[in-house]
Amino acid sequence: MKAEDVRALSPDQLADELLKLKKEQFNLRFQKATGQLENTARSKEIRRDIARIRTAQTAKRAGAAQNTK
C-alpha cells in the first residue's frame, strides 16, 4: 500500500485497515512458528504498511487538533 493511498483514507477506514493488517501479521507469525511460511517478504511489507497507517492516523489527529484551536 502506498503512502498516498493511506493518506486518502478516512480515520474509520484507517482503523479497519490497521485491524486487518494486524490479523494478517498474526497469521504470518503463526505460519512462521509452524514452519509453513512461504513468502517471508510479506512480513516486512505488513510491518511497513502498519507503520504507514499509524503515521497517517497521527497526522490526521494532529491536523484535527490544530483545526479546533
C-alpha positions as CSV (number, residue, x, y, z in Angstrom):
1,M,0.0,0.0,0.0
2,K,1.4,3.4,-1.0
3,A,1.5,6.3,1.4
4,E,-0.7,8.5,-0.8
5,D,-3.4,5.7,-0.8
6,V,-3.2,5.6,3.0
7,R,-3.5,9.4,3.3
8,A,-6.7,9.3,1.2
9,L,-8.5,7.0,3.7
10,S,-10.8,8.3,6.4
11,P,-10.0,7.7,10.1
12,D,-12.5,4.8,10.2
13,Q,-11.1,3.2,7.1
14,L,-7.6,3.5,8.6
15,A,-8.7,1.8,11.7
16,D,-10.3,-1.0,9.8
17,E,-7.2,-1.5,7.6
18,L,-5.0,-1.5,10.6
19,L,-7.1,-4.2,12.2
20,K,-6.9,-6.3,9.0
21,L,-3.2,-5.9,8.8
22,K,-2.7,-6.8,12.4
23,K,-4.7,-10.1,11.9
24,E,-2.6,-10.9,8.8
25,Q,0.6,-10.2,10.8
26,F,-0.5,-12.6,13.5
27,N,-1.3,-15.3,10.9
28,L,2.1,-14.8,9.3
29,R,3.8,-15.2,12.7
30,F,1.8,-18.3,13.4
31,Q,2.8,-19.7,10.0
32,K,6.5,-18.9,10.6
33,A,6.4,-20.7,14.0
34,T,4.9,-23.8,12.5
35,G,7.3,-23.7,9.5
36,Q,4.6,-23.1,6.9
37,L,5.6,-19.6,5.9
38,E,6.3,-19.4,2.2
39,N,6.5,-15.7,1.4
40,T,8.9,-14.3,4.0
41,A,9.0,-10.8,2.5
42,R,5.3,-10.4,3.2
43,S,6.1,-9.9,6.9
44,K,8.2,-6.9,6.1
45,E,5.6,-5.4,3.9
46,I,2.9,-5.8,6.5
47,R,5.1,-4.2,9.2
48,R,5.7,-1.2,6.9
49,D,2.1,-0.8,6.0
50,I,1.2,-0.8,9.7
51,A,3.7,1.9,10.3
52,R,2.3,4.0,7.3
53,I,-1.2,3.7,8.7
54,R,-0.2,4.7,12.2
55,T,1.7,7.7,10.9
56,A,-1.3,8.8,8.8
57,Q,-3.5,8.4,11.9
58,T,-1.2,10.5,14.0
59,A,-1.0,13.2,11.3
60,K,-4.8,13.3,10.9
61,R,-5.2,13.6,14.7
62,A,-2.6,16.4,14.8
63,G,-4.3,18.2,11.9
64,A,-7.7,17.9,13.6
65,A,-6.3,19.2,16.8
66,Q,-4.8,22.3,15.1
67,N,-8.1,23.0,13.3
68,T,-10.0,23.1,16.6
69,K,-7.7,25.8,18.0
